[in-house]
């Protein structure tokens, strides 16, 4: 009886060849590597009627050798290989970015679809990753693995927990038409994000265990435990996928069964540049607003200290004013006497002159 979940290989066997080969630092910096001129159109959906088999999860969807099937890692014209030209030619940053986008974007959209199960979210995550790569192009162009840099950012964007707050991501998307693909996608989405990412990188993309651990920011034993647990969960619900080779093939079939489009590189670059211009103008406007408010405050603020007025206090113990009432007999007699007197008052004694 076959083990339902095959464990990762032993340490001597963990290193296995990559399915794709990235630009070297010198090639990325100086542009001395060319791209296969027969690669597919970025707008061509993976698994479209023009292909005869599942599209690989690395490289582009078309290959000059045998279209639609993963070529051997050592093949010079495989969809995941950059072909070195005899005569080095200098690429502009725009051309180098477009080459990297055409080389990696179709496969990354399929990979992020396996992580999220959402077609539009997969495309948005890849576009955001390449926009960030274009913003930091000097750093990305000199990276040891530009494709791996973009892949790590795309995975982080796709698995961000903030997507659950978006209204259009609260309702599920239509599942795949094939029941087998639907069952496999349900199993993948039930896995924790870190386990799902490890499984896609190792059994889907074809990275070795140390590289998978490095990209998931985990130790090699932790990555091996995640991979073993993920395989056990998949084998428990889908026993026919207990073989890693069969699991890899089914992942390719699932990824290539959907029409996953990727935007053109010029669209991504111009969108990134427009967003940079917008945020630059917004920062300038905010700075001008702060400077204007500060200047207005300095002009209208008082130049000397003004003591504040003391708060009013109620005075207690003051008798209320007397109210007018009827006169007493004595007051009435006095009032009559005053009225009888002359207008100028009583006569006064005047001194006599002698």
Residue, then its C-alpha position, 0 to 999 in steps of 0.5 A: x500500500x502506497x504511503x498517502x502522503x510522500x515525505x520530502x526527499x532526504x537532504x542529499x536529494x533535496x536539491x533538484x533543478x529549477x524549471x526556470x532560469x532567471x537573469x544573472x545579475x550582470x545580464x539584468x544590470x547590463x541587458x546582455x541577455x535576450x528573450x526568446x522571440x517566440x514567446x506567447x502574447x501576454x494577452x493570450x490566456x493560459x490553457x486556451x484552445x491554441x494549446x494542446x496541454x496544460x500550461x507550465x507554472x514557470x515561464x510563458x505559456x508557449x514554447x517553440x519546441x512543443x507548445x503547451x507542455x513543460x520542457x526539460x529544465x536544461x533545454x535552451x529553448x524551454x519556456x522558462x529559459x532565457x537564451x543568451x545571444x552571441x552578440x550582447x545588446x544593451x536593453x533600456x529599462x523599459x525593454x528589460x522590464x517588458x522582457x521580464x513581464x512577458x517572461x513571468x507574468x502569465x505563469x504568475x497569474x496561474x500560480x496566484x490563482x492556485x493560491x486565491x481561487x479568484x481570477x481577478x484577484x490573481x491578475x491584480x496581485x501580479x500587476x501590483x507586484x510588477x508595478x512595485x518592481x517598476x518603482x524599484x527597478x534599479x534594485x530588481x534589475x540587479x537582484x540575483x533572481x528578479x523573477x523570484x523577487x516579483x513572485x514573492x511580492x505577488x504571493x504576498x499581495x494575493x494572500x493579504x488578509x485585507x482582501x476579505x474586507x473588499x465587498x466584491x471578494x466577500x462572495x465566492x467566484x464561479x468554481x471550475x467546470x471540471x469536478x476534479x479541478x473543483x475538488x482540488x481547488x477546494x482542498x487547496x483553499x482549505x489549507x492555511x495560507x502558509x501551507x498552501x504557499x509552500x505546496x504551490x512553490x514546491x509541488x507546483x512551481x518546482x522549487x527545492x526545499x531550501x528555496x521554498x523555505x527562504x521564500x516563505x520566510x521559514x526554516x527548512x524543517x518548518x517548510x518540510x513540516x508544512x509540505x508534509x502536512x499539506x500533502x497529508x491533507x490533500x491525500x486524505x481528501x483526494x487519495x488519487x493525488x498521494x503521488x507527488x508527480x500526479x499532484x504536480x500534474x493536476x496542479x498544472x491542469x487546474x492552473x491551465x483550465x481557466x482563462x487567466x489574462x494578464x495585461x500588457x507590460x506597457x499598461x502596467x508601466x504606464x499605470x504605475x507611472x500615473x499612480x506615482x505622478x498622482x501620489x507625488x502631486x498629492x504629496x506636494x498639495x498636502x505640503x503646500x496646504x501645511x505650509x499655507x496653514x502655518x503661514x496664516x497662523x503666524x500672520x494672525x497669531x497675537x504678538x504679545x501676551x493677553x491675560x485672560x479675563x477672570x470668570x464671573x463669580x456670584x456675590x452673596x449677602x447683598x440685600x434685595x432692593x426695597x419695594x415701594x409701598x403705601x406711605x406712613x402718616x409721618x411720611x404723608x405729613x412731611x410730603x404735604x409740608x414740602x409741597x406747601x413750601x415755596x418753589x425755591x425752598x424755605x426763606x433764608x436769613x440774609x445778612x444786613x450790610x451796615 
